[in-house]
Amino acid sequence: MGKDTDARLAEVMSSLVRHLHDFAKETQLTQAEWEYGIGFLTRTGQICSAERQEFILLSDVLGMSMLVDAINNRRPPGATENTVFGPFHVDDAPIRQMGDNITLDGKGESCLFEGRVLALDGKPIEGACVDVWSDNADGFYDVQQPGIQPKWNNRGRFFTGADGRYSFRGIKPVSYPIPDDGPVGQMLGHLGRHPYRPAHMHYLVTAPGYQKLVTHTFVGGDEYLSSDAVFGVKNTLIAPYEHVTNGDTLWRSPFDFVLVPI
Amino acid sequence: MGKDTDARLAEVMSSLVRHLHDFAKETQLTQAEWEYGIGFLTRTGQICSAERQEFILLSDVLGMSMLVDAINNRRPPGATENTVFGPFHVDDAPIRQMGDNITLDGKGESCLFEGRVLALDGKPIEGACVDVWSDNADGFYDVQQPGIQPKWNNRGRFFTGADGRYSFRGIKPVSYPIPDDGPVGQMLGHLGRHPYRPAHMHYLVTAPGYQKLVTHTFVGGDEYLSSDAVFGVKNTLIAPYEHVTNGDTLWRSPFDFVLVPI
């Protein structure tokens, strides 16, 4: 590398090349395997489009995305843990009132989500934005089915009051496969891995003076909790789902979010 | 991975994932750097076409291609060393007579290439095919300039007789840049690296009962010998280029190739 190379770039590239070479030496990579790798990376790049990012998917299923997330979002004990953002968030979802129903297609088992947004000392945070999104009962996000699902189905933003409480009705989410009709799906097949993510509700929780929290809560008991295709599960994020009988609502999932000051 | 995963695939993928994660941990890779990497890989895949393989180029400039070549072509002392094949070989070049001139465009400084194809014990190999190719005096291979250069310019195949000798006239090759108008070229720029390969003549030497030899001879004294953009230079492959005065021929480059039995 040249003398004027940016110091951080030099550090990253040195490490990358060393690990790449160590990988080849350790495995005694054959010419045919190298060629297969070149072809795989090429196919992965060529299936990418404005609607599809196969390299992020590759990073996800190799545990790289979660690792980078963990490196960059270290939190003290007691704070809610991060997990992957995923590709399905949409900015500027409708602002709703506490208790509103975000499920617009009438499908699925209705569930009440409620809890508090708290500081590390247990005090409620006022004015926190709880931005939520999930798949519908068929396992698809609204943006995957434009014209089929109502716009903003299973999405909404809720702003906390002085008590820090949030509550909304949605559905008990269902597990779904990541897109597995491309090179990454083929790879999962060769590795004997399924493409499923365990059922989860997405949260983006923000509040002035606090670090942004990107996380999910997972449905306890889901069959894919220990084999999430993208390694997104953390035990502290598995939420209770209690059976209730309250009108049409069948479930209640309580969960408190604890934010860290900036 | 599933229980039925191919053992070799499992070995390669385990090593790959471990090194990938170690790279991220060692560098404490940031979210922005990860995003840049995803974007870089995507651009690299998307510029690939039937005529261009940017991932091979990436492998080349990171020293990966030469490493894989070295791992898969270990040779005993005394045998000629391998180097990278490169993208410019064409099968079935014209078979020519010893001493023929392969330079059809009349450009460049004429050079006599001659030597022997030998076994490890020094005995000449009869019936060896010496398949040669180089760029022209402007630094381009014929396949890079169809319609500009004559077809088969600076290419040919020569079959040895009982004495194992080969000889042909071509030009003293010139250094040239690898394609640097894509993501890999941008990367080289950021790293303060030039895109040049030192001048070289390509050889593919085959003979019944012997291992295939893919190599170059390099022009001694070339300014890029110690900084080949693809790390292809081995000291034993630097050939002498002697000034001569023999008609139009200005140079003579003698080199013997030593093959290893299968």
Interface residues (C-beta under 8 A of the other chain):
Chain A: M1 G2 K3 D4 T5 D6 L9 A10 E11 V12 M13 S15 L16 V17 H19 L20 H21 D22 F23 A24 K25 E26 T27 Q28 L29 T30 Q31 E33 W34 I38 L41 T42 R43 T44 G45 Q46 C48 Q53 F55 I56 S59 L62 G63 M64 S65 L67 V68 D69 I71 N72 H190 L191 G192 R193
Chain B: M1 G2 K3 D4 T5 D6 L9 A10 E11 V12 M13 S15 L16 V17 H19 L20 H21 D22 F23 A24 K25 E26 T27 Q28 L29 T30 Q31 E33 W34 I38 L41 T42 R43 T44 G45 Q46 C48 Q53 F55 I56 S59 L62 G63 M64 S65 L67 V68 D69 I71 N72 H190 L191 G192 R193
